[in-house]
Amino acid sequence: MNQNCPPDNNPSPNNLPEYKNPKGFYRRGPRHPPHFDQPGRLQHVTFRLAGSLPAEYLAGIKRKLEAGAISAEEYRQSIDAQLHSGDGPDWLSRAQVADIVDNALNYFDGDRYDLHTWCIMPNHVHVLFQPRQGYRIADIVQSWKSFTSKKCNELLGRTGAFWQDDYFDRYMRNHADVQHTTAYILNNGGRTSVRSQLPRQSK
């Protein structure tokens, strides 16, 4: 699989249909945020390093979500803002570690999913991608995390959890949503890449 150029069938925001009655919502458990899984739908997924959020903060925000005091979207936004504060490990700021993650994201591009835009921050990763028929988001994300956790731990000379359990996802509702999310990911300030009927660009 050529990782230096985009596949011929890249997802395009111009071809994104409007979904007014989406299906595919589920929860892994009461203490987890809701997920939405549907092949062919552009998804913005965020996953983070283990220990990247203070335990007290995480427990408090989860209690608010469980009690219905905040929405799932407010929960996601709060988590994202806290991640950008830079607490905890920042292993992804190391070029060799980021390379492992970047290569893993690209490995099944054009096969199991189509990458659109992604960003590797010091303590978390944003990915906008489109799963192909027959592949679940949960399985795709788990494959990324399982492979990279082993390789990154070997590189760092450490053991134990590398990634935090679970992830956050948000499906793209319309064209404006895609444009806003793409701009958000590219303006995060980490190692950013975009692939949407264009040659790959990296910073």
C-alpha positions as CSV (number, residue, x, y, z in Angstrom):
1,M,0.0,0.0,0.0
2,N,1.5,3.3,-1.1
3,Q,1.7,5.6,1.9
4,N,3.1,8.6,-0.1
5,C,0.1,9.4,-2.1
6,P,-3.7,9.3,-1.5
7,P,-5.9,6.5,-2.8
8,D,-8.1,7.2,-5.8
9,N,-11.3,7.0,-3.8
10,N,-10.7,9.6,-1.0
11,P,-13.7,10.9,0.9
12,S,-14.7,14.3,-0.3
13,P,-16.8,16.8,1.7
14,N,-18.6,17.6,-1.6
15,N,-20.0,14.1,-1.6
16,L,-21.1,14.0,2.0
17,P,-24.9,13.3,2.3
18,E,-27.1,15.0,4.9
19,Y,-28.2,12.6,7.6
20,K,-31.2,13.8,9.6
21,N,-32.1,10.6,11.3
22,P,-28.8,8.9,12.1
23,K,-28.6,5.4,13.6
24,G,-25.9,3.5,15.3
25,F,-25.6,5.1,18.8
26,Y,-24.4,2.9,21.7
27,R,-22.5,3.1,25.0
28,R,-19.8,0.8,26.3
29,G,-21.2,1.4,29.8
30,P,-22.8,4.1,32.0
31,R,-19.4,5.6,32.7
32,H,-18.5,6.0,29.0
33,P,-19.5,8.6,26.5
34,P,-21.9,7.6,23.8
35,H,-20.5,6.4,20.4
36,F,-21.9,6.5,16.9
37,D,-20.8,3.9,14.4
38,Q,-21.9,3.8,10.8
39,P,-19.9,2.8,7.7
40,G,-19.4,5.5,5.2
41,R,-19.8,8.3,7.7
42,L,-17.0,10.8,8.2
43,Q,-16.0,10.7,11.9
44,H,-13.8,12.9,14.1
45,V,-12.2,10.6,16.7
46,T,-9.9,11.7,19.6
47,F,-7.9,9.4,21.7
48,R,-5.3,10.3,24.4
49,L,-2.4,9.1,26.4
50,A,-2.9,7.3,29.7
51,G,-2.6,9.8,32.6
52,S,-3.1,12.8,30.4
53,L,-6.0,14.0,32.5
54,P,-6.0,14.6,36.3
55,A,-7.9,11.8,38.1
56,E,-9.9,14.3,40.2
57,Y,-11.0,16.3,37.1
58,L,-11.9,13.2,35.2
59,A,-14.0,11.7,38.0
60,G,-15.8,15.0,38.4
61,I,-16.6,15.5,34.8
62,K,-17.8,11.9,34.5
63,R,-20.2,12.4,37.5
64,K,-21.7,15.4,35.7
65,L,-22.2,13.4,32.5
66,E,-23.8,10.5,34.4
67,A,-26.1,12.9,36.3
68,G,-27.2,14.6,33.1
69,A,-25.8,17.9,34.3
70,I,-23.8,18.3,31.0
71,S,-24.4,16.9,27.5
72,A,-22.1,14.5,25.7
73,E,-20.9,17.4,23.6
74,E,-20.1,19.5,26.6
75,Y,-18.3,16.6,28.1
76,R,-16.2,16.2,24.9
77,Q,-15.4,19.9,24.8
78,S,-14.3,20.0,28.4
79,I,-12.1,17.0,28.0
80,D,-10.5,18.6,24.8
81,A,-9.8,21.9,26.6
82,Q,-8.2,20.1,29.5
83,L,-6.0,18.0,27.2
84,H,-4.7,21.2,25.7
85,S,-3.6,22.4,29.1
86,G,-0.6,20.0,28.8
87,D,-0.9,18.1,32.1
88,G,0.5,14.6,32.3
89,P,2.8,12.7,29.9
90,D,3.7,14.2,26.5
91,W,5.4,11.2,24.8
92,L,3.8,12.0,21.4
93,S,6.0,15.2,21.3
94,R,8.9,12.9,20.5
95,A,9.4,12.6,16.8
96,Q,10.1,8.8,16.8
97,V,7.0,8.1,18.9
98,A,4.8,10.4,16.6
99,D,6.2,8.5,13.6
100,I,5.0,5.2,14.9
101,V,1.5,6.7,15.4
102,D,1.5,8.4,12.0
103,N,2.5,5.2,10.2
104,A,-0.2,3.2,12.0
105,L,-2.9,5.7,11.0
106,N,-1.7,5.4,7.4
107,Y,-1.3,1.7,7.2
108,F,-4.8,0.6,6.4
109,D,-5.8,3.9,4.6
110,G,-7.6,3.1,1.4
111,D,-8.4,-0.4,2.7
112,R,-10.3,-0.4,6.0
113,Y,-10.9,3.4,6.0
114,D,-10.1,6.6,4.2
115,L,-8.1,9.2,6.1
116,H,-9.1,12.9,5.7
117,T,-7.3,14.9,8.3
118,W,-5.3,14.1,11.4
119,C,-3.2,15.7,14.0
120,I,-0.8,14.2,16.6
121,M,-0.6,16.4,19.6
122,P,1.9,15.9,22.6
123,N,-0.7,13.9,24.6
124,H,-3.6,13.1,22.2
125,V,-4.5,12.4,18.6
126,H,-7.3,13.8,16.4
127,V,-8.4,11.9,13.3
128,L,-11.1,12.7,10.7
129,F,-11.7,9.6,8.7
130,Q,-14.3,7.5,6.9
131,P,-14.7,3.8,7.8
132,R,-15.4,1.5,4.9
133,Q,-18.1,-1.1,4.8
134,G,-17.5,-4.0,7.2
135,Y,-15.2,-2.1,9.6
136,R,-16.3,-0.6,12.9
137,I,-14.8,2.5,14.4
138,A,-14.2,0.8,17.7
139,D,-12.2,-2.0,15.9
140,I,-10.2,0.5,13.8
141,V,-9.3,2.7,16.8
142,Q,-8.4,-0.4,18.9
143,S,-6.1,-1.7,16.1
144,W,-4.3,1.7,16.1
145,K,-4.0,1.8,19.9
146,S,-3.0,-1.9,20.3
147,F,-0.1,-1.7,17.8
148,T,1.2,1.7,18.7
149,S,1.1,1.1,22.5
150,K,3.4,-1.9,22.1
151,K,5.8,-0.2,19.7
152,C,5.9,3.1,21.6
153,N,6.5,1.4,24.9
154,E,9.4,-0.5,23.4
155,L,10.9,2.7,22.1
156,L,10.4,4.5,25.4
157,G,11.7,1.6,27.5
158,R,8.6,1.5,29.6
159,T,5.7,-0.9,30.4
160,G,2.1,-0.4,31.3
161,A,-0.8,1.5,29.7
162,F,0.2,3.8,26.9
163,W,-3.2,5.0,25.8
164,Q,-6.2,5.8,28.0
165,D,-9.1,3.4,27.6
166,D,-11.9,4.4,25.2
167,Y,-12.1,7.4,22.8
168,F,-14.3,10.3,21.8
169,D,-16.1,10.4,18.4
170,R,-18.3,12.9,16.6
171,Y,-19.9,12.1,13.3
172,M,-20.0,14.8,10.6
173,R,-23.6,16.2,10.2
174,N,-23.1,18.2,7.0
175,H,-20.5,20.1,4.8
176,A,-20.1,22.9,7.3
177,D,-19.3,20.4,10.0
178,V,-16.6,18.9,7.9
179,Q,-15.0,22.3,7.1
180,H,-15.1,23.4,10.7
181,T,-13.6,20.1,12.0
182,T,-10.9,20.1,9.4
183,A,-9.9,23.7,10.3
184,Y,-10.0,22.8,14.0
185,I,-7.7,19.8,13.5
186,L,-5.2,21.6,11.3
187,N,-5.1,24.6,13.7
188,N,-4.3,22.5,16.8
189,G,-0.6,23.2,16.5
190,G,0.7,19.6,16.5
191,R,1.9,17.4,13.6
192,T,-1.0,17.9,11.2
193,S,-1.8,16.2,7.9
194,V,-4.6,16.4,5.4
195,R,-5.6,14.1,2.6
196,S,-8.7,14.9,0.6
197,Q,-8.1,14.4,-3.1
198,L,-4.8,16.2,-2.6
199,P,-1.2,15.0,-2.1
200,R,-0.4,14.5,1.6
201,Q,0.8,17.7,3.4
202,S,2.6,17.5,6.7
203,K,3.9,20.2,9.0
